[in-house]
Amino acid sequence: MKTHEEFVRHLLKDPEVKAEYEALKAEFALFDELLRARQRAGLTQAEVARRMGAKTPAVARLERVGSGKSSPSLITLERYAEAVGCRLEIRLRPVARTKTSNNGR
């Protein structure tokens, strides 16, 4: 039986799967960050929901970012961050450019 990592590597050999995976990479990163923050805080979804003034299913949906639903608002992410004892930070990081990919500049 393959490990999860082996299975993912196998799937990513397919160019169509790889393209979809890359398109969702940021959503998966957000999903992972939300789960890690909640786990570090030692909280359940129900406890986070109570702290946010929301219902447990809303937190469950928030933690399923890659599910194809609409993206959470900044206000919702800020409330979640506060509930798990964090602050929300958003960063824009430059993409490494090659000499030929300067978008006409």
N, C-alpha and C positions, 0 to 999 in steps of 0.2 A: 504494500500500500504506500502511495506517495504521501509525503508531508504536504502541508498547506503551501509552503514556499515552492516546492517542486511542482505542484499542481499549477500555481500561478505562473511560474516560469514557462511551463508547457503551454498554457493558454496564451501568454503574451507573445508567443512565436507567430500567432495568427495576426497579420497586419490590421484586420478589422477590429479584433478584440483589443489590440494594443492602442489603436486610435481612440476607441471608446473609453478605455481605462485612463488614457492621458487626459481626455476631455473632462473626466470626473475626478481627477487627482486632487484638485483644491477642495472639493466637497468631502472626499474621503479624509483629507488632512483635518478639516474642521470637525468631522465626526469623531476622529481619533482624539483630537484635543478636548472635545467636550467630555468624552468618556474618561479620559485620564484625569481631568480636573475633578470630576465627580468622585472618582475612585480615590484620588488623593485626599479629598475632603471626607471620605468615609460615609458618603450619603447614598440613600436609595433614590430612585426617581420620584417616589412619593414625597420624600423629605425635601427634595429640590423643588418640586411643584408647590408644596406648602409654603416654602420660603419665597417663592416667586409670586404667590397669590394665584396660582394656576392649578389645573387638574393634572393628575398623573399621565393620562393619555397625551396631553399636550407636550409634556417633557419627553415622552417616548417618541413622539413624532419628530421633535426637535433633534433627538439623538439619532434619527434615521435620515439624516440629511441627504444621503445618496439615493433616496427612494423615489426620486423623480417628482416630488412635491415641490411647491414653491420654496424659495430660499427664505430663511428666517430674517426678520427685520433686525436692524442694529439695536433697537430698544429691547427686543426679546433677548438678543445675545448678551446685552449688558445686564439684564435682569438675571439671566442664567449665571453669568460670571459672578455677580454679587452673591447669588444664592450659594455658590460653591466656594466662596471666599477668595475670589480672584477679581482682577480688573480686565476689561476687554482692551486689547491692543490690536490695531490693524496696521499692517506695514505693506508698503509697495517696495519690492526689491527689483533692482535692474536685472534685465535678462542679458546674459553675455551675448555680445554681437560679434559677428564675423565681419570682415571688411566688405563683403558683398551684401550684407543684410542690414543696411543702414536706412532703409525706407526712403531712399532718394535724397538723403541729407549728406 
